[in-house]
Amino acid sequence: DDAAAARWFDVRTPPALAFDHRAVLDAVLLQLEKDALTTGMVFNAVPVAFTERDFAQACAALPGLAGLAPHARLVLASLAGRGLVRLIDNPETEPALHRFNRNTWGKSPRPWTSWFSALM
């Protein structure tokens, strides 16, 4: 039974794949990268109230956003300036808590995606 031998693997370093499965995996990862930059999917991977570190870890886990992880503070500041996230506690405390504003995401122009792409 092949199911008994099934294992999880890191999509960035998959084992040898049969047929066109590597091409399919690459296409899915490319689409995830595009979606991560345009849909706000990273905010599905953080708590409702999240820290800069939570955001950086979520970015690092998503193939299309890993390059943003070292720039989490800058990215959050940029998103806050556009009303896409907001600080929900005293910024003098560590760690500061943020909240994603789902209501403004679809209404915001998206030229920032090319800015994020330049960081990666």
N, C-alpha and C positions, 0 to 999 in steps of 0.2 A: 504494500500500500504506500503510494507516494506521499500521502498526507502526513504520515508519521515522520517523514524526513523534511517537511516544510519548516522553514526558518525565516525570521525577520532579518532584513539587511538594511544597511544605510543606502539610500537611493543615490548618494554621491559616489559610492563605490560598490555597485552591484556585482554579483557573481556573473559568470558567463551566462548569456541568455540565448534561447533558441529562436530560430526564425527571425522575424522582424521585431521581436520584443524590445530590443535595445532602442530601436528607432521610435517605437511607441512610447517607451519610458521617457526618452529625450523630448518628444513632443508634449507629453503631459507636464514635464518639468518646466518647459518653456512657457506653456499656458499658465501654470501656477505662478511663474515669475511675473508675467503680464498682469494676472489678476491681483497678485499681492501688491503691485504698484498702483492699481487703479480702483480696487474695490474696498480697500480697508480690511481685507481678510486677516491681517495681522492682529486686529483687535478682537478676533474670535479666540486668540491664543493667550490672551491676558485676562486677569480678573477684571471685574467691573471697575474697581478702583485699583489702579496699577502704579507701580513705581517705574522710574527710569530703567532700573535693572530688569524688571519684568519685561518691559518693552524690548530691551536689548536682547534678552534671552529668546523672546519670541521671534525677533528678526533673525537671530542666528540659526534658529531651527527651520526657517523657511528658505528653500533654495534660492528664491529670487530676492530675498532681503538680507542675506547674510552679510553683505558688504555694508549695510547700514548700522549693524550692531555697534561698531566702535564710535558711531556718530549719534547715538541715541539722544543725547541731550540736545544737540543741534536740530535733529529731526523733530523732536517733540516741541521745541521752541517754534520751529517753522509751522508745524501743524496748529499750534496754539494761536499763532498770529493770523491764521486763516479761519479760526473758529472751529477747527476739526477736533481738537482736544482742549480740555480746560483743566487748570490746576484746581483741585478741590479742597486743599488744606493750606496751611501756612507754609509759604515757600522757605521759611527759615528753618523748618524742621527737616530732619533727614530720616528716612527718605521722603521726599515730597510725593503726594498722591495725585494722579491725573485721572481723567475720565474721558472716554471717546464720545464725541457728540454725533450719534448716528443721524440725527435730523439734518445736519448741515453737510454731511458727506456728499450726497447726490447733488446738492445745490452749488457746491464749490467748483470753480473752474479748476482744471487739472494741469496747468502748465508746470506745477511742482514735480510731476513725475519725471520730467527730463532732468530736473535738478537732482533728484534722488538718484537717478541712473548715473549721473556724473560722479557721485560719491562712490559708486561700486566698481 
